[in-house]
Amino acid sequence: MEFDEAVDKAPPGWRQFAIEDVARLPDAVRDHEMARVPPGESEERIVRGLFWTLVYHLAADRWDELSKHEPIAPELLDALPQRVDSALDVGAGSGRLTQHLVSRSHSVVAVEPSYPLRALLAERLPSVRPVSAWAEALPFDAGSFQLTAACGAFGPDPAVLSELRRVTANGGFIALFSPEHPDWFEHQGWKRIATAATAPPEHPQWLDQFFGPLDPPHELVMTRVAR
Ligand SMILES: C[S@@+](CC[C@H](N)C(=O)[O-])C[C@H]1O[C@@H](n2cnc3c(N)ncnc32)[C@H](O)[C@@H]1O
């Protein structure tokens, strides 16, 4: 997401963070995220623009609670290949999508830059190999995975898409749940599956107060890699 858009769309919980929290981010994360911030931005706009990063790294339990109350629509999961040898989840968080890859793949790798989210995932899904990395530079050989997936993490970013393609085997699939700008993917020939947006399950009120209205993933774009 572009910085201006992230500032405009920052959920109400941004007020719980301050510029000092940006300084508390791990160095590599702060450097990566600050590279998106145009020069001369105010402290308030930086905090708003980095809201989600602050949550993933400094309030991981909050993200985990949100993702538990925003389950992925089952019809979308049904569209995934039923059985593969190797699957990758990029930007895996605490494992909302990863858990569904475990039942479909002999081996699963989860890339997640947030240490606390990786720790939650590793505790819940001990068969999954957690890896700390960025989607823009995946530490895997070309063609390593038959299924490369992500949920809620990416849009049409050329650096990310080129890495997702590179690590996916010839004939393998890339599946992006709740991508940014799904129409862009559809125009590029990706299959787009959308289900009706459903009401989130019963959930604590603080989730709406902090994150705004809940929006469980109800869209998937998918393509098959052919070289
Ligand atoms: C919206 S959360 C989704 C988490 C998980 N996929 C899920 O569905 O619950 C986005 C995740 O992507 C991770 N992330 C953000 N930027 C990333 C990047 N450039 N490379 C890899 N992961 C990234 C964040 O740390 C966060 O855990």
The ligand as a Tripos MOL2 file, in Angstrom:
@<TRIPOS>MOLECULE
LIG
   27    29     1     0     0
SMALL
NO_CHARGES

@<TRIPOS>ATOM
      1 C1         -2.3040   -8.5470    7.1080 C.3       1 LIG1
      2 S1         -1.0510   -9.4920    7.9000 S.3       1 LIG1
      3 C2         -1.5380  -11.1130    7.3500 C.3       1 LIG1
      4 C3         -0.9530  -12.2270    8.1530 C.3       1 LIG1
      5 C4         -1.4020  -13.6130    7.7270 C.3       1 LIG1
      6 N1         -1.0840  -13.8520    6.3330 N.3       1 LIG1
      7 C5         -2.8720  -13.7940    7.9540 C.2       1 LIG1
      8 O1         -3.6090  -13.9300    6.9900 O.co2     1 LIG1
      9 O2         -3.2840  -13.7740    9.1180 O.co2     1 LIG1
     10 C6          0.3810   -9.1500    6.8620 C.3       1 LIG1
     11 C7          1.6190   -9.8700    7.3160 C.3       1 LIG1
     12 O3          2.6320   -9.6870    6.3300 O.3       1 LIG1
     13 C8          3.8580   -9.4000    6.9600 C.3       1 LIG1
     14 N2          4.6240   -8.5530    6.0240 N.ar      1 LIG1
     15 C9          4.4780   -7.2360    5.8110 C.ar      1 LIG1
     16 N3          5.3370   -6.8170    4.8650 N.ar      1 LIG1
     17 C10         6.0350   -7.9090    4.4760 C.ar      1 LIG1
     18 C11         7.0710   -8.1200    3.5190 C.ar      1 LIG1
     19 N4          7.5410   -7.1150    2.7780 N.pl3     1 LIG1
     20 N5          7.5610   -9.3720    3.3920 N.ar      1 LIG1
     21 C12         7.0580  -10.3890    4.1300 C.ar      1 LIG1
     22 N6          6.0810  -10.2460    5.0480 N.ar      1 LIG1
     23 C13         5.5660   -9.0160    5.2120 C.ar      1 LIG1
     24 C14         3.4990   -8.7040    8.2510 C.3       1 LIG1
     25 O4          4.5130   -8.8140    9.2370 O.3       1 LIG1
     26 C15         2.1920   -9.4000    8.6340 C.3       1 LIG1
     27 O5          2.4060  -10.4870    9.4740 O.3       1 LIG1
@<TRIPOS>BOND
     1     1     2 1
     2     2     3 1
     3     2    10 1
     4     3     4 1
     5     4     5 1
     6     5     6 1
     7     5     7 1
     8     7     8 2
     9     7     9 1
    10    10    11 1
    11    11    12 1
    12    11    26 1
    13    12    13 1
    14    13    14 1
    15    13    24 1
    16    14    15 ar
    17    14    23 ar
    18    15    16 ar
    19    16    17 ar
    20    17    18 ar
    21    17    23 ar
    22    18    19 1
    23    18    20 ar
    24    20    21 ar
    25    21    22 ar
    26    22    23 ar
    27    24    25 1
    28    24    26 1
    29    26    27 1
@<TRIPOS>SUBSTRUCTURE
     1 LIG1         1 GROUP 0 **** ****
